[in-house]
Amino acid sequence: MRVLLTGHQGYLGTVMAPVLTAAGHEVVGLDAGLFADCVLGPQPADPQGPRVDLRDVTAEHVAGVDAVIHLAALSNDPLGSLAPELTYDINHHASVRLARLAREAGVRRFLYASTCSVYGAAGGDDLVAEDAPLRPVTPYAESKVRVEDDLHELADGDFSPVYMRNATAFGYSPRLRADIVLNNLVGHALLSGEVLVLSDGTPWRPLVHAADIARAFTAALDAPRDAVHDRAFNIGSEVNNVTVAEIAEQVAEAVEGAKVRITGENGADPRSYRVDFSRFRGAIPGFDCAWTVKQGALELADAYRKHGLTKEAFEQRFTRLAVLRAASENGTVDDTLRWRR
Ligand SMILES: NC(=O)c1ccc[n+]([C@@H]2O[C@H](COP(=O)([O-])OP(=O)(O)OC[C@H]3O[C@@H](n4cnc5c(N)ncnc54)[C@H](O)[C@@H]3O)[C@@H](O)[C@H]2O)c1
């Protein structure tokens, strides 16, 4: 298939593009390139694709495409809270516009990168499955719920949206993100000797390796239509349903000499959910996630050492919010996060 991969220069897109190519697909990218230079290690070989803002996509960008994998977004809660109205413009309205254009162009499958954050304050120790009530607690998570709702309205006999509700990702990507929990804790552990947890450590946080997300999307692309059409799937595995305190313990085991410190200074975190991932395994026989949290922590520690991660890069270059704040302050992007020409 000819696959349009939006967000191909992001953390997940940089891992996913080669997996799709290896599966025999022709990949075309589309990205504003906000984090294109945030690279740790060798420069990735990106697929061809225009530097385009999602809000400026036209029919031309989806012409001749068989399937869309839509990753491009302001990608986490702090970014969403920085500018809620921009989050809705980019993550919600521009995503739905892209889907409409794709449907008009005859694209048959549209894999949407949603998130388990849609369960928000699910709380409790019970596993939440896809039909659980959605209780988003941030503009970011709310934007994902709205897109799922609007894509559902577009589903028909020819156009199949699929809602891939990813757990929180971890693992090495050449376009590293240090602002997601495992990647962040491993960095702190190496750079300071402490595994620093600012919440009280009790919230459940399901995790999944970036490479497992890439394999899941590839499987959903290749699956029979009936298995995935207009369905939501939690992407991850039950073994990686862990509390933040447990994640910290795993990191301390992976990074020699590191000590856990839970300060609780950020108070209780309302985002807590323990997730049931069985629906996707049922839809895609033979699929399971390969990576555990511990393996991911070891992989990250190796990569950080090998590529010489510094404190400055950890806090600035690989923290999405810091990159956008800096770009805004030095005038390379305007108030709406568009490049100044
Ligand atoms: N990483 C995770 O833990 C995780 C978990 C669940 C869901 N997701 C979702 O997966 C997707 C990818 O996440 P990621 O971790 O790779 O994030 P990322 O921030 O690394 O990548 C997002 C990409 O989108 C691009 N982008 C942002 N705004 C754009 C715009 N207006 N126009 C065009 N491109 C734009 C950025 O340039 C970037 O390359 C996102 O939709 C995110 O919400 C991520």
Ligand as a Chemical Component Dictionary entry (heavy atoms), coordinates in Angstrom:
data_LIG
# 
_chem_comp.id                   LIG 
_chem_comp.type                 NON-POLYMER 
_chem_comp.pdbx_formal_charge   0 
_chem_comp.three_letter_code    LIG 
# 
loop_
_chem_comp_atom.comp_id 
_chem_comp_atom.atom_id 
_chem_comp_atom.alt_atom_id 
_chem_comp_atom.type_symbol 
_chem_comp_atom.charge 
_chem_comp_atom.model_Cartn_x 
_chem_comp_atom.model_Cartn_y 
_chem_comp_atom.model_Cartn_z 
_chem_comp_atom.pdbx_ordinal 
LIG N1  N1  N 0  4.298  9.060  22.707 1  
LIG C1  C1  C 0  3.282  8.627  23.433 2  
LIG O1  O1  O 0  3.411  8.220  24.593 3  
LIG C2  C2  C 0  1.904  8.589  22.840 4  
LIG C3  C3  C 0  0.906  7.874  23.517 5  
LIG C4  C4  C 0  -0.374 7.865  22.995 6  
LIG C5  C5  C 0  -0.648 8.539  21.820 7  
LIG N2  N2  N 1  0.337  9.229  21.181 8  
LIG C6  C6  C 0  0.007  9.952  19.958 9  
LIG O2  O2  O 0  0.858  9.510  18.929 10 
LIG C7  C7  C 0  1.141  10.588 18.049 11 
LIG C8  C8  C 0  2.647  10.763 17.889 12 
LIG O3  O3  O 0  3.209  11.033 19.158 13 
LIG P1  P1  P 0  4.772  11.276 19.333 14 
LIG O4  O4  O 0  5.126  10.802 20.683 15 
LIG O5  O5  O -1 5.502  10.775 18.154 16 
LIG O6  O6  O 0  4.798  12.881 19.369 17 
LIG P2  P2  P 0  5.887  13.897 18.757 18 
LIG O7  O7  O 0  5.610  15.216 19.394 19 
LIG O8  O8  O 0  7.233  13.350 18.859 20 
LIG O9  O9  O 0  5.492  13.929 17.219 21 
LIG C9  C9  C 0  4.399  14.642 16.730 22 
LIG C10 C10 C 0  4.733  15.098 15.320 23 
LIG O10 O10 O 0  3.623  15.876 14.853 24 
LIG C11 C11 C 0  4.137  17.005 14.205 25 
LIG N3  N3  N 0  3.181  18.109 14.296 26 
LIG C12 C12 C 0  2.753  18.764 15.401 27 
LIG N4  N4  N 0  1.915  19.763 15.045 28 
LIG C13 C13 C 0  1.827  19.736 13.701 29 
LIG C14 C14 C 0  1.135  20.511 12.738 30 
LIG N5  N5  N 0  0.354  21.561 13.101 31 
LIG N6  N6  N 0  1.260  20.214 11.443 32 
LIG C15 C15 C 0  2.041  19.167 11.032 33 
LIG N7  N7  N 0  2.749  18.401 11.897 34 
LIG C16 C16 C 0  2.635  18.688 13.216 35 
LIG C17 C17 C 0  5.421  17.373 14.919 36 
LIG O11 O11 O 0  6.272  18.136 14.078 37 
LIG C18 C18 C 0  5.970  16.000 15.263 38 
LIG O12 O12 O 0  6.858  15.528 14.274 39 
LIG C19 C19 C 0  0.434  11.802 18.609 40 
LIG O13 O13 O 0  -0.826 11.940 17.981 41 
LIG C20 C20 C 0  0.258  11.441 20.059 42 
LIG O14 O14 O 0  -0.843 12.115 20.635 43 
LIG C21 C21 C 0  1.604  9.258  21.662 44 
# 
loop_
_chem_comp_bond.comp_id 
_chem_comp_bond.atom_id_1 
_chem_comp_bond.atom_id_2 
_chem_comp_bond.value_order 
_chem_comp_bond.pdbx_ordinal 
LIG N1  C1  SING 1  
LIG C1  O1  DOUB 2  
LIG C1  C2  SING 3  
LIG C2  C3  SING 4  
LIG C2  C21 DOUB 5  
LIG C3  C4  DOUB 6  
LIG C4  C5  SING 7  
LIG C5  N2  DOUB 8  
LIG N2  C6  SING 9  
LIG N2  C21 SING 10 
LIG C6  O2  SING 11 
LIG C6  C20 SING 12 
LIG O2  C7  SING 13 
LIG C7  C8  SING 14 
LIG C7  C19 SING 15 
LIG C8  O3  SING 16 
LIG O3  P1  SING 17 
LIG P1  O4  DOUB 18 
LIG P1  O5  SING 19 
LIG P1  O6  SING 20 
LIG O6  P2  SING 21 
LIG P2  O7  DOUB 22 
LIG P2  O8  SING 23 
LIG P2  O9  SING 24 
LIG O9  C9  SING 25 
LIG C9  C10 SING 26 
LIG C10 O10 SING 27 
LIG C10 C18 SING 28 
LIG O10 C11 SING 29 
LIG C11 N3  SING 30 
LIG C11 C17 SING 31 
LIG N3  C12 SING 32 
LIG N3  C16 SING 33 
LIG C12 N4  DOUB 34 
LIG N4  C13 SING 35 
LIG C13 C14 SING 36 
LIG C13 C16 DOUB 37 
LIG C14 N5  SING 38 
LIG C14 N6  DOUB 39 
LIG N6  C15 SING 40 
LIG C15 N7  DOUB 41 
LIG N7  C16 SING 42 
LIG C17 O11 SING 43 
LIG C17 C18 SING 44 
LIG C18 O12 SING 45 
LIG C19 O13 SING 46 
LIG C19 C20 SING 47 
LIG C20 O14 SING 48 
# 
